[in-house]
């Protein structure tokens, strides 16, 4: 990571100063630059391109489980964890559907309202003398 940081900013700052600040040797940095890309990182780069292609083909709806299934169908033998890790590292994630909300009754309409055929009255009666006092306060009816 330190060498990658130096590589990305070597146009802006001298390599010698960045190596001193990051406490790495210049020889180590230049040896890192001269090494060829590892087989794993080259494979990850190719895999990432495939992941991005599958993700865009499905309009961003596929997450790591579905992308993993697609890769298996294409004959790519990679683990789901590796797909997850690459997606997380590169900020690729599925577009989630918004949660469905319950729709309550819409009372603002001009449609006729059904008549009250049962004619029940749902108004509460006054407190009875046998009711329990609230929060320890004595009621009017307590003796």
N, C-alpha and C positions, 0 to 999 in steps of 0.2 A: 504494500500500500504506500509506503513512504517513497519508494522508487517511482511509482506511478504518479504520485503527487509532484515529485521533482520533474518528471518528464512533461507533465501537463503545464508546468509553470516556468520551464527553463528559458523561454523567450523573454519573460518579464524580469527574472532574477538570475544572478550568477549561480551556477551549479555549486561552486565551492561554498558559498554562503549558505545555501539551502542544505547542503550536506552537513555543515557544522551545526546548524540550528536543529536539524532532525536527528543528529547524532548517528550518521551513517558515513561510511567511507566513500570517497569518490571512486576508488577502484571497484568497490562493490556495485555502485550505481552503473558505471560503464560496463562492468561484466554482465549486469542484468540486461542492459540495452543490447549487448551483442548476442545474447542467447536467443535461439529460435523459439517460436511459440510452441508451448507444450501441446501434446496430442489432446489432452483433456480440454484445454482452453479453446483449441480449434474446433473440437467436437461440440463444446458448449456454444460457441459462436454459430455453428450450423444449426444446432438444435434450437437456439433462440430465434433464428430466422424462420424456422418451421413453426414454432410456437406463435410468433407474430403473424404469420400467414394464416394459420388456422383461426386465430383470434379475430383477425380482420375479416376473413371469409364469413364468419358467423356474427358479424356486426358487434363484436365485443361482448356477446352474451355468454360465451363459454369461459368457465373457470378451469382450474387445474384438473379436476376429475374428468371432465369431458375432453379437454385437450389431451390428457393422457390416453383416454380411450381412442381418440382419433389417431394419435401417434402409433399406438399399438396396431390399429387397423392398417396403417401404412407400412408396418413392418419395422418400426423403430423400437427397439427394446430398451426403453429408459424407465426408470422408476418414477412413481408419482411424486415422491419427495424431491427429486431432482427438478422435475417440471415446476413444482411449487416454488422451490428455491430460486430458479431462474426468473420466474414470473415476478416474485416478490422483489428480487434484486433490481429488476428493470421496470418496476411500477406497472406491470400488466395485471389487470384484475377485471372480473366480469362485471357487467352492468347489472345491478340488482333491480328487480321490479319493485315498485313502490308497494308498501303494505296496503292491503285492502282495508278500507274503513267501512264500518257499519253505517248504512244510510238509515237515518231515523225518519219518522213520519214528516212529510212536508205539509204543514198546516196552512201555508200561504197559497191557496189555490181557490179558484172560482167554482169548483165542482160542488154539487149538492152534498150535504152531510146526512148520513143515514139517521133516521129518527130513533129515539131512545125508547124501544119497545118494552124493555124490562122495567124501566122507571125506577131504578135503584138509586139511592142517595148515598154517596160515598164520603159524607162529611163525618168527621169524628165527633163523638159525643163528649160532653164534659167529663173530667176525671172523676172516677168513682171513688168512694171512701176506702175501698180495699186496695187501691192502687199503691204501688211502692213509691216512696219519696225518692227524688233524684238527688244524687250526690250528698246524701246525708242531711238534707234540709227537711225539716218537718213540713208536712202538707197542711192545708187548711182543715182537712177532715180528720187528721190524726188526733187521737184523744190522749 
